[in-house]
Amino acid sequence: MATDPTQELSSGAVAGRAPTFVRTRWWWIRHAPVRSDGGRIYGQSDIDCDCGDTHIFEALATELPKDALWVTSHLGRTRQTAEALWDAGYLSGGAEAPSPTVIPDFAEQNLGEWQGLDRAGFFAGRRPMAASYWFAPADERPPGGESFADLCRRVSAAIDRLTAAHAGRDIIAVAHGGTIRGAIAHALGLDPQGALAFAVENCSLTRLDHFAGDGAAGWRVGVINRHSWGQTNPSRHTAQG
């Protein structure tokens, strides 16, 4: 039977050694789809999501570890998605609902004056970007807002803080498309523009594991944009947060 080398690294199963690395597993989930935006860009606007597709949450809930630290952004759609997962079977045996830690640094990109604009009209007036799932180049800062590169910096700093504070734990982070792309960039050492090539669809799972020990640390990628419930349409534009 094949062994999982990441399990050996974290458990010390190699040649009976004591544990060498501490593994902290990040389970990133993008919130459920927003359907009440009226075709407008919402970014950091606090707008509800649609958690009516219960089969999606039932499938995803079975993959998530128990006794995990839950974190969300301060935007309500991430909390709504977390609650839908708890109701779909994550909680069992009368377990109490977790109390998620709210991390404002995990919010979607602040799109400033672009928020509220008609999305189709906005894209019609922009030069298309190849290999990108976003509104603008990573270094472009919307009037009154922040660039995607700005988002990457705040997301990276928050990930480092939480990884250090909760080393060795499972962390379930319900967040946004931009936030999760920022986490991928942090794990892979990508420049922000490179991270915009990743599709991160609603309710998808991204697993990023941090290993630390023996004077070294690094990340391993488990899955990105995994759909527990089956196939979705890959051509659907998913730039929104």
ChimeraX attribute file (.defattr): number of C-alpha atoms within 10 A of each C-alpha:
attribute: neighborCount
match mode: 1-to-1
recipient: residues
	/A:1	3
	/A:2	4
	/A:3	7
	/A:4	8
	/A:5	11
	/A:6	13
	/A:7	13
	/A:8	17
	/A:9	18
	/A:10	20
	/A:11	17
	/A:12	15
	/A:13	14
	/A:14	14
	/A:15	7
	/A:16	9
	/A:17	11
	/A:18	12
	/A:19	14
	/A:20	17
	/A:21	22
	/A:22	20
	/A:23	25
	/A:24	22
	/A:25	23
	/A:26	23
	/A:27	22
	/A:28	28
	/A:29	29
	/A:30	25
	/A:31	27
	/A:32	27
	/A:33	20
	/A:34	17
	/A:35	11
	/A:36	11
	/A:37	15
	/A:38	11
	/A:39	13
	/A:40	17
	/A:41	22
	/A:42	24
	/A:43	22
	/A:44	19
	/A:45	19
	/A:46	12
	/A:47	14
	/A:48	19
	/A:49	19
	/A:50	15
	/A:51	20
	/A:52	11
	/A:53	11
	/A:54	13
	/A:55	12
	/A:56	20
	/A:57	25
	/A:58	19
	/A:59	18
	/A:60	22
	/A:61	21
	/A:62	14
	/A:63	12
	/A:64	16
	/A:65	14
	/A:66	13
	/A:67	10
	/A:68	16
	/A:69	17
	/A:70	17
	/A:71	23
	/A:72	28
	/A:73	22
	/A:74	19
	/A:75	21
	/A:76	16
	/A:77	26
	/A:78	26
	/A:79	21
	/A:80	18
	/A:81	25
	/A:82	29
	/A:83	16
	/A:84	22
	/A:85	22
	/A:86	18
	/A:87	16
	/A:88	19
	/A:89	14
	/A:90	22
	/A:91	15
	/A:92	12
	/A:93	5
	/A:94	6
	/A:95	9
	/A:96	9
	/A:97	13
	/A:98	15
	/A:99	9
	/A:100	16
	/A:101	13
	/A:102	17
	/A:103	17
	/A:104	14
	/A:105	20
	/A:106	28
	/A:107	25
	/A:108	25
	/A:109	25
	/A:110	23
	/A:111	22
	/A:112	18
	/A:113	12
	/A:114	19
	/A:115	17
	/A:116	16
	/A:117	13
	/A:118	15
	/A:119	18
	/A:120	11
	/A:121	11
	/A:122	13
	/A:123	12
	/A:124	9
	/A:125	8
	/A:126	10
	/A:127	8
	/A:128	12
	/A:129	11
	/A:130	8
	/A:131	13
	/A:132	18
	/A:133	20
	/A:134	23
	/A:135	21
	/A:136	20
	/A:137	15
	/A:138	21
	/A:139	13
	/A:140	14
	/A:141	17
	/A:142	17
	/A:143	12
	/A:144	10
	/A:145	18
	/A:146	17
	/A:147	20
	/A:148	29
	/A:149	20
	/A:150	18
	/A:151	23
	/A:152	27
	/A:153	15
	/A:154	16
	/A:155	26
	/A:156	19
	/A:157	13
	/A:158	17
	/A:159	17
	/A:160	12
	/A:161	12
	/A:162	14
	/A:163	21
	/A:164	12
	/A:165	10
	/A:166	12
	/A:167	17
	/A:168	18
	/A:169	16
	/A:170	21
	/A:171	23
	/A:172	23
	/A:173	28
	/A:174	27
	/A:175	30
	/A:176	31
	/A:177	29
	/A:178	28
	/A:179	27
	/A:180	29
	/A:181	27
	/A:182	27
	/A:183	26
	/A:184	26
	/A:185	21
	/A:186	21
	/A:187	18
	/A:188	14
	/A:189	13
	/A:190	14
	/A:191	14
	/A:192	23
	/A:193	19
	/A:194	15
	/A:195	27
	/A:196	27
	/A:197	14
	/A:198	19
	/A:199	23
	/A:200	25
	/A:201	27
	/A:202	20
	/A:203	26
	/A:204	22
	/A:205	26
	/A:206	23
	/A:207	18
	/A:208	20
	/A:209	20
	/A:210	20
	/A:211	21
	/A:212	19
	/A:213	13
	/A:214	8
	/A:215	6
	/A:216	8
	/A:217	12
	/A:218	13
	/A:219	18
	/A:220	15
	/A:221	14
	/A:222	14
	/A:223	14
	/A:224	20
	/A:225	19
	/A:226	18
	/A:227	18
	/A:228	18
	/A:229	14
	/A:230	8
	/A:231	8
	/A:232	9
	/A:233	7
	/A:234	9
	/A:235	7
	/A:236	9
	/A:237	11
	/A:238	15
	/A:239	18
	/A:240	22
	/A:241	27
